Amino acid sequence: MNTLNKTTSSQKAINILFALGLTAITANTFINKPSTADFEHITVKSLKVLESSGHPRIVIANSEFSPKGIYKGKEFVDVGSRPGMIFYNDEGTENGGLIFMGKEKDGKVSHGLHMSFDRYNQDQTMTLQHIEEDDYMVTGMRIIDRSTLPIAEQIALEKANENGDLNAKKKLEELEKQGMLSANNRAFYGTLNGDAMLKLHDKQGQTRIRMIVDKEGIAKLEFLDAQGNMVLRLPDDQKL
C-alpha cells in the first residue's frame, strides 16, 4: 500500500510539473508572438491588413463579411454586400477597391466586376468595370467629378434630413446650389451594348463630344451644345 501511495504521489507531482510547464510554454507563445509565419494554404472568409495604429489598409472578404463604409477608422454607413477587396488611405478612410459578383437565374445573367479609385474623403472618381444585366452590357473606364465635401458629412446630413431635421434639409439645399452634391460624369471610354465609343462631358455632366463606331461598323463623330442639341456631325451627309 505504501508503495502504491508513493507511486500515486509521484505521478501527481509529475502531472503538476507537466501542467505548469505547458502553461509556461503557452504563456510564452502569447507574450512573444512570432513576427512571421509561413503557410502553404490559408482559407478564410475575411482577411484584414492593419497599420500599427489599428487602421485598416486592405480588407478582403466574401459577401457575408464585406465591410461597411469606413471613414477615419470608424464605420459610418452600411453599403450592402460587396465581395472583393477594399483599399484604405493613411487615415483609415476607404479610397477604392475591387468588387466582383455574377450569377445566372431564370435564364437571366447578373454579372459585374468593378474597380474604383476614390477622391480624398469622397466617392469614386475613376472606375474600370464590366457589367452585364439582362440585355445591357457595358465595359470601360469612367471618370467622375466629385466635390470636396466629405462623404461621411454628406451621408450624415441625408440621414438627418430623412428623419425630419429641418436644419439638415436647409444645409443640403445650400450645398446643392453650390454644386457640392453633384457627381457628374466627365468621360467614358469603352463599349456599350456593342457600340465602341468615347464620350466627353462638361462640368455639368452634359455630353459634348461623342465618337462612336457602332455594332454595324458605322463610324461617326458628334458635337453637342450645353443643352444637348447636335451642332455638328461627321460625316456631315447624315441628317440631324
Secondary structure, 3 states (H helix, E strand, C coil): CHHHHHHHHHHHHHHHHHHHHHHHHHHHHHHCCCCCCCCCCCCCCEEEEECCCCCEEEEEECCCCCCCEEECCEEEECCCCCCEEEEECCCCCEEEEEEEEEEEECCEEEEEEEEEEECCCCCEEEEEEEEEECCEEEEEEEEECCCCCCHHHHHHHHHHHHCCCHHHHHHHHHHHHCCCCCCCEEEEEEEECCEEEEEEECCCCCEEEEEEECCCCCEEEEEECCCCCEEEEECCCCCC
